[in-house]
Amino acid sequence: MSITAQEFQNFKEFLKKRSGISLADNKQYLVSNRLRPLMKEVGIDNLSDLLSMIIALPNNELAVKAVDAMTTNETFWFRDTSHFHCLETKLFAELTQKSSSLSIWSAACSSGQEPYSISLSLDKYIKASGKRVNVRMTGTDLSDKILAKAKAGIYADIEVSRGLPNDLLKEHFAGVKDGLQISSTHRSRLSFRKLNLLDNFSSLGQFDIIFCRNVLLYFAGPTKLDILNRITNVMKPGGVLFLSSSEIAPSTVKGLETVRDAGCKFYRKT
């Protein structure tokens, strides 16, 4: 499917306005590939017609589905294992030293593998330490469809095969009609809600731990800086932020210090 330069520019502007995502100029193929299933779903043969409909009616269901198609990204269990090892061996203990309560936010949580991985790591820590921890976990994403999947906690065989150890699969999942479902212990810990990172998220509360990984790279520099500054504002003193291993928080972000520990990098609120 071909896409003209003007169509691509119009869609870029639409997507940035709706989600904050700034597509590079060489991403025409990505737009075509991501929107192809949507074309098939709605019975449109021509990409130009689909883009015209989206631009003409930016608030209708078709436009919402187009944003979902462009913002739903690949995810898997325990992505960057050093982060979870650091939680289990160091940070959970440190952050619960003065209080038995923990608040955790998984931003851009996609279909739930990241926040459920955090919950599984917390379960491992609780069993090893014998400590009782009261936890409030929040997962947010822009896509209603992907959030519904995360809430259900049901995954196909191919999805649980990506990064999930067999012992955890056997202990924490059960077979259901549509696949394998994570146990109610973990589902009940998590509250999922729709959130655009461009919007105000102070209503989420304050957090000890925030994961915001593999999403900021889609935003232009000023927008990324604004998001990080607002994330810092909802971190408790001493709270920690995980970005992906390839991401670096700009030095202009106020109130964060870089911490490197046993092969793991994170940011602490000063």
C-alpha positions in Angstrom: 0.0 0.0 0.0 1.4 3.3 -1.0 1.1 6.5 0.9 1.7 10.0 -0.5 4.0 12.5 1.2 1.0 14.7 2.0 -1.1 11.9 3.4 1.8 10.9 5.6 2.2 14.4 6.8 -1.5 14.8 7.6 -1.5 11.5 9.5 1.7 12.5 11.4 0.0 15.7 12.5 -3.2 13.9 13.5 -1.2 11.3 15.5 0.9 13.8 17.3 -2.1 15.9 18.3 -4.0 12.9 19.6 -1.2 10.9 21.3 1.9 13.1 21.4 3.8 10.5 19.3 6.1 12.1 16.7 6.7 9.9 13.7 10.0 10.1 11.9 9.9 11.1 8.2 10.9 7.6 7.1 8.0 5.8 8.8 5.6 5.6 5.9 6.0 1.8 5.9 5.1 1.6 9.6 1.9 3.5 9.0 0.9 1.3 6.1 1.7 -1.9 8.0 -0.1 -0.9 11.2 -3.2 0.3 9.4 -3.6 -2.6 7.0 -5.5 -4.8 9.5 -7.8 -1.8 10.3 -8.5 -1.4 6.5 -9.5 -5.1 6.3 -11.7 -4.8 9.4 -13.7 -1.9 8.1 -13.8 -3.0 4.4 -11.7 -0.2 2.9 -9.4 -1.2 0.0 -7.5 2.1 -0.4 -5.2 3.5 2.3 -5.9 7.0 1.0 -9.6 6.6 1.7 -8.9 5.4 5.2 -6.6 8.3 6.0 -9.1 10.8 4.5 -11.8 9.4 6.8 -9.6 9.6 9.9 -8.5 13.2 9.2 -12.1 14.3 8.4 -13.5 12.7 11.5 -10.7 12.7 14.1 -13.0 11.9 17.0 -14.9 9.0 15.7 -14.4 5.3 16.4 -12.2 4.7 13.3 -9.8 7.4 14.4 -9.6 5.8 17.9 -8.8 2.5 16.3 -6.1 4.1 14.1 -4.4 5.6 17.2 -4.7 2.2 19.0 -3.0 0.5 15.9 -0.1 3.0 16.0 0.4 3.0 19.8 0.1 -0.6 20.8 3.6 -1.9 21.0 5.3 -5.3 21.4 5.8 -6.4 25.0 6.9 -9.4 26.9 7.5 -10.8 30.4 10.4 -9.5 32.6 11.7 -7.3 29.8 15.2 -6.2 30.9 15.6 -8.7 33.7 18.1 -6.5 35.6 15.2 -4.2 36.6 13.3 -7.0 38.2 16.3 -8.5 39.9 17.0 -5.1 41.4 13.5 -4.9 42.7 13.6 -8.3 44.3 17.0 -8.1 45.8 17.3 -4.4 46.8 14.5 -1.9 46.1 11.5 -3.6 47.6 13.4 -4.0 50.9 14.7 -0.4 50.9 11.3 1.1 50.0 9.4 -0.9 52.6 11.9 -0.3 55.4 9.9 2.6 57.0 6.5 1.6 55.7 4.8 -1.6 54.7 3.0 0.2 51.9 4.1 0.4 48.3 2.6 2.3 45.4 3.7 1.4 41.9 2.8 2.8 38.5 3.4 1.1 35.1 3.0 3.8 32.5 2.2 2.7 28.9 1.6 -0.8 30.3 0.3 -2.2 27.0 -1.3 -5.7 27.5 -0.2 -6.1 31.1 3.0 -8.1 30.9 5.1 -5.4 32.6 2.9 -4.7 35.6 2.1 -8.4 36.1 5.9 -9.0 36.0 6.4 -6.5 38.7 3.6 -8.2 40.8 5.3 -11.6 40.3 8.6 -10.1 41.5 6.9 -8.6 44.5 5.4 -12.0 45.3 8.8 -13.5 45.1 10.2 -10.9 47.5 7.3 -11.4 50.0 7.8 -15.1 50.1 11.6 -14.8 50.5 11.4 -12.1 53.2 8.3 -13.1 55.0 7.3 -9.5 55.1 3.8 -8.3 54.6 3.5 -5.6 52.0 0.4 -3.5 51.2 0.6 -2.6 47.6 -1.3 -0.3 45.3 -0.5 -0.9 41.6 -1.7 1.1 38.7 -1.3 0.3 35.0 -2.1 3.0 32.4 -2.3 3.0 28.6 -3.9 5.0 25.8 -5.7 2.1 24.2 -9.1 0.9 25.6 -8.7 -2.4 23.7 -5.3 -3.2 25.1 -6.4 -2.2 28.6 -9.3 -4.7 28.4 -6.8 -7.4 27.6 -4.6 -6.4 30.5 -7.5 -6.4 33.0 -8.5 -9.9 31.9 -5.0 -11.1 32.3 -5.5 -13.9 29.7 -2.6 -14.7 27.3 -2.1 -17.1 24.5 0.6 -19.8 24.6 2.9 -17.7 22.4 2.5 -14.7 24.7 3.4 -16.6 27.9 6.4 -18.2 26.1 8.0 -14.8 25.8 10.1 -14.3 28.9 7.9 -16.0 31.5 9.8 -18.8 33.4 8.0 -22.2 33.5 7.9 -22.3 37.2 6.1 -19.0 37.4 3.7 -20.1 34.7 2.8 -23.3 36.6 2.4 -21.5 39.9 0.5 -18.4 38.9 -1.5 -19.2 35.8 -4.5 -21.4 35.1 -6.0 -22.6 31.8 -9.2 -20.8 30.8 -11.3 -20.9 27.6 -9.2 -18.3 25.7 -5.8 -19.1 27.0 -3.9 -18.9 30.3 -5.0 -16.5 33.0 -2.8 -15.0 35.7 -4.1 -15.7 39.2 -6.6 -13.4 41.0 -3.9 -12.6 43.5 -2.1 -10.5 40.8 -5.2 -9.3 39.0 -6.6 -7.9 42.3 -3.4 -6.0 43.0 -3.7 -4.0 39.8 -6.0 -1.2 38.8 -5.9 -0.3 35.1 -7.1 2.9 33.6 -6.9 4.9 30.4 -4.3 7.7 30.4 -2.6 9.8 27.7 0.8 10.9 28.9 0.1 14.3 27.4 -2.7 14.7 30.0 -2.4 15.7 33.6 -1.8 12.6 35.8 -1.5 14.1 39.2 -4.8 12.5 40.1 -3.0 9.1 40.1 -1.4 9.9 43.4 2.2 9.6 44.5 4.4 6.6 43.8 7.4 4.7 45.2 8.1 3.0 41.9 7.4 4.1 38.4 8.1 2.1 35.2 8.0 4.2 32.0 9.9 2.1 29.5 10.1 2.0 25.8 7.6 4.8 25.2 9.4 8.1 25.6 11.4 7.4 22.5 8.3 8.1 20.5 8.0 11.7 21.7 9.9 14.8 20.6 12.4 16.3 23.0 10.3 19.0 24.6 7.4 16.7 25.1 9.6 14.0 26.6 11.1 16.5 29.0 7.6 17.7 30.0 6.4 14.1 30.7 9.5 13.3 32.7 9.2 16.5 34.8 5.5 15.6 35.5 6.5 12.0 36.4 9.0 13.4 38.9 6.3 15.4 40.5 4.2 12.3 41.3 7.2 10.4 42.8 7.6 10.2 46.5 10.9 11.4 48.0 13.3 8.5 47.5 11.1 6.9 44.9 12.6 5.3 41.8 11.9 5.5 38.1 12.9 2.9 35.5 13.3 3.8 31.9 14.4 1.3 29.3 18.1 0.5 29.2 18.6 2.5 26.0 16.9 5.6 27.4 18.6 8.4 29.3 16.7 11.0 31.4 17.9 14.5 30.3 20.0 16.3 32.9 17.5 19.2 32.7 14.9 17.0 34.5 14.6 18.4 37.9 14.9 16.2 41.1 16.3 13.0 39.7 19.7 11.4 40.3 21.1 8.5 38.3 21.7 5.3 40.3 23.7 2.3 38.9 23.7 -0.9 40.9 24.8 -4.4 39.9 24.2 -3.8 36.2 20.9 -2.0 36.7 20.3 1.7 36.1 17.4 3.7 37.6 16.6 7.2 38.7 15.9 8.2 42.3 13.8 11.2 43.4 16.1 13.4 45.5 
